[in-house]
Amino acid sequence: MRVGLTGGSPRGRARCRRCCASWGAVVIDADQLAREVVAAGTPGLARVVEEFGAEVLTADGELDRAKVGTIVFADEQRRRALEAIVHPLVFERIVELEAAAPDDALVVHDIPLLAESGRADTFDAVVVVEAPPEVQVERMVRDRGWTRADAEARIAAQATPEQRRAIATHVIDNTGSLADLRRRVIEVVAELTGR
């Protein structure tokens, strides 16, 4: 069974992902793959530099993700240019990882921008993790050291809660405790796997 796990930054997908993995799911993390395909020395990074210039590199030749984020989340056209480079490379890796999964596996795809991609209907189920925008902003400022303006720009560039709920098979509210979140994830995984 192929399941899409989604929700804007940061809503608790990482905790959900870890919980699913602890229950034996094969987890494919699109964010991690997006980092891999633009790592130093990759063709993906070369294409990003060609599109955005060498100023998006750190002194060590790595992609300066914060600098790129500032550029692309303030300009939709630049964001689409980045997505046109990264998304096909990530999709190739996803196909490889799915092919390696056991036939009876629950394969959970952690895809932050699933609602935006228009690919929700390619999954057997979609799990949406949500938290109110004010909670998201607070988490980005507190946990990631972002400015309030950067956090709000990131949220504004993503799908609305209503758009995410429209693609959801299951919704997980992440405004409670970690124990509440785990309990809800376990309920959803049990329902998906018939346990």
Solvent accessible surface area in square Angstrom, and as a share of the most:
residue,aa,sasa,rsa
1,M,94,0.42
2,R,67,0.24
3,V,2,0.01
4,G,0,0.00
5,L,3,0.02
6,T,0,0.00
7,G,0,0.00
8,G,0,0.00
9,S,14,0.09
10,P,23,0.14
11,R,4,0.01
12,G,15,0.14
13,R,25,0.09
14,A,38,0.29
15,R,113,0.41
16,C,1,0.00
17,R,47,0.17
18,R,141,0.51
19,C,2,0.01
20,C,10,0.06
21,A,50,0.39
22,S,80,0.51
23,W,71,0.25
24,G,59,0.57
25,A,12,0.09
26,V,45,0.26
27,V,42,0.24
28,I,4,0.02
29,D,29,0.15
30,A,13,0.10
31,D,47,0.24
32,Q,82,0.37
33,L,7,0.04
34,A,21,0.16
35,R,106,0.39
36,E,74,0.33
37,V,19,0.11
38,V,5,0.03
39,A,39,0.31
40,A,49,0.38
41,G,82,0.79
42,T,36,0.21
43,P,106,0.67
44,G,1,0.01
45,L,11,0.05
46,A,62,0.48
47,R,108,0.39
48,V,0,0.00
49,V,36,0.21
50,E,152,0.68
51,E,73,0.33
52,F,14,0.06
53,G,22,0.22
54,A,67,0.52
55,E,108,0.48
56,V,0,0.00
57,L,53,0.27
58,T,52,0.30
59,A,115,0.89
60,D,127,0.66
61,G,27,0.26
62,E,79,0.36
63,L,22,0.11
64,D,37,0.19
65,R,106,0.39
66,A,80,0.62
67,K,87,0.37
68,V,7,0.04
69,G,10,0.10
70,T,84,0.49
71,I,55,0.28
72,V,4,0.02
73,F,45,0.19
74,A,85,0.66
75,D,60,0.31
76,E,93,0.42
77,Q,147,0.65
78,R,67,0.24
79,R,27,0.10
80,R,135,0.49
81,A,24,0.19
82,L,29,0.14
83,E,32,0.14
84,A,64,0.50
85,I,12,0.06
86,V,13,0.08
87,H,87,0.39
88,P,67,0.42
89,L,38,0.19
90,V,12,0.07
91,F,103,0.43
92,E,102,0.46
93,R,78,0.28
94,I,6,0.03
95,V,75,0.43
96,E,95,0.42
97,L,57,0.28
98,E,47,0.21
99,A,88,0.68
100,A,85,0.66
101,A,17,0.13
102,P,85,0.53
103,D,153,0.79
104,D,132,0.69
105,A,15,0.12
106,L,17,0.08
107,V,11,0.06
108,V,3,0.02
109,H,0,0.00
110,D,1,0.00
111,I,16,0.08
112,P,15,0.10
113,L,39,0.19
114,L,0,0.00
115,A,23,0.18
116,E,62,0.28
117,S,48,0.31
118,G,62,0.60
119,R,67,0.24
120,A,15,0.12
121,D,129,0.67
122,T,69,0.40
123,F,18,0.08
124,D,93,0.48
125,A,5,0.04
126,V,6,0.03
127,V,7,0.04
128,V,0,0.00
129,V,0,0.00
130,E,29,0.13
131,A,6,0.05
132,P,46,0.29
133,P,60,0.38
134,E,111,0.50
135,V,38,0.22
136,Q,0,0.00
137,V,8,0.04
138,E,95,0.43
139,R,40,0.14
140,M,0,0.00
141,V,58,0.34
142,R,145,0.53
143,D,90,0.47
144,R,111,0.41
145,G,65,0.62
146,W,64,0.22
147,T,82,0.48
148,R,138,0.50
149,A,70,0.54
150,D,62,0.32
151,A,0,0.00
152,E,80,0.36
153,A,39,0.30
154,R,45,0.17
155,I,31,0.16
156,A,86,0.67
157,A,25,0.19
158,Q,19,0.08
159,A,10,0.08
160,T,61,0.35
161,P,29,0.18
162,E,113,0.51
163,Q,101,0.45
164,R,1,0.00
165,R,108,0.39
166,A,88,0.69
167,I,48,0.24
168,A,29,0.22
169,T,79,0.46
170,H,21,0.09
171,V,50,0.29
172,I,2,0.01
173,D,85,0.44
174,N,5,0.03
175,T,68,0.40
176,G,48,0.47
177,S,58,0.38
178,L,90,0.45
179,A,60,0.46
180,D,64,0.33
181,L,3,0.01
182,R,103,0.37
183,R,135,0.49
184,R,78,0.29
185,V,2,0.01
186,I,54,0.27
187,E,90,0.41
188,V,3,0.02
189,V,3,0.02
190,A,24,0.18
191,E,118,0.53
192,L,25,0.12
193,T,50,0.29
194,G,69,0.66
195,R,166,0.60
